[in-house]
């Protein structure tokens, strides 16, 4: 009911929900005062193993429907989680973020991705907390650490803080079961 926007609301008021530090004017908003009138549901009823799908697409083309290859580091999609702190009107501070970005140069039919999870620290600054790279490397990051710190590779051999750790040999030497 608004020009170039769809707002589903229990009231007729126009909402412009903003998330700090950047103001967004979403094309679709669902605004309510309870769990049921602020929920978004996707359902698939089919006699097969498939479920509902949400699809995010990133292209470097400026024209919808045409193609231009993404490059390493391009953000494919961001999902933000924000909460009202009671004082930041009209902006709601971000509490967490999930991001998928391109990890390496794409080739025909193949785009590798890395995943990033961020949370706000005690000062409200978004900090990287976990990275999952296209090569399967997983980094759990404590405050103030770099990308390489806390690397975990669960496939043999095991790496601890980027250093090979022969866990099976250690278990044998220490008589662990």
Residue pairs with C-beta under 8 A, 6 or more apart in sequence:
1 7
2 14
4 27
5 25
5 26
5 27
5 28
5 29
6 27
6 28
6 29
7 14
7 15
7 28
7 29
7 31
8 28
8 29
8 30
8 31
9 15
9 29
9 30
9 31
9 32
10 31
10 32
10 33
10 37
11 31
15 29
15 31
16 23
16 25
16 90
17 24
17 26
17 29
17 31
17 90
17 92
18 24
18 90
18 91
18 92
19 80
19 82
19 91
19 92
19 93
19 94
20 82
20 88
20 91
20 92
20 93
20 94
21 91
23 90
23 91
30 38
30 39
30 40
31 38
32 38
32 39
42 52
42 53
42 54
43 52
44 50
44 51
44 52
44 53
56 76
56 77
56 100
58 70
58 74
58 75
58 76
58 77
58 102
59 66
59 67
59 68
59 70
60 68
60 69
60 70
60 71
60 74
61 67
61 68
62 68
69 106
70 76
70 102
70 106
70 111
71 102
71 105
71 106
72 102
72 103
72 104
72 105
73 101
73 102
74 101
74 102
75 99
75 100
75 101
76 100
76 101
76 102
76 113
77 99
77 100
78 97
78 98
78 99
79 97
79 98
79 99
80 94
80 96
80 97
81 94
81 95
81 96
81 97
82 92
82 93
82 94
82 95
83 92
83 93
83 95
84 92
85 92
85 93
93 120
93 124
94 120
94 126
95 119
95 120
96 117
96 118
96 119
96 120
97 116
97 117
97 118
97 119
97 126
98 115
98 116
98 117
98 118
99 115
99 116
99 118
100 113
100 114
100 115
100 116
101 113
101 114
101 116
102 111
102 112
102 113
102 114
103 112
103 113
103 114
103 133
103 134
103 135
104 112
104 134
106 112
112 134
113 134
114 131
114 132
114 133
114 134
115 130
115 131
115 132
116 128
116 130
116 131
117 128
117 129
117 130
117 131
118 126
118 127
118 128
118 129
119 126
119 127
119 129
120 126
120 127
121 127
121 143
127 141
127 143
128 141
128 147
129 140
129 141
130 138
130 139
130 140
130 141
131 137
131 138
131 139
131 141
131 147
132 138
133 139
136 153
136 155
137 151
137 152
137 153
138 151
138 152
138 153
138 154
139 147
139 148
139 149
139 150
139 151
139 152
140 150
140 152
141 147
141 149
141 150
142 149
142 150
148 162
149 161
149 162
150 161
151 159
151 160
151 161
151 162
152 158
152 159
152 160
153 159
156 168
157 164
157 165
157 166
157 167
158 164
158 165
158 166
158 167
159 165
170 176
171 177
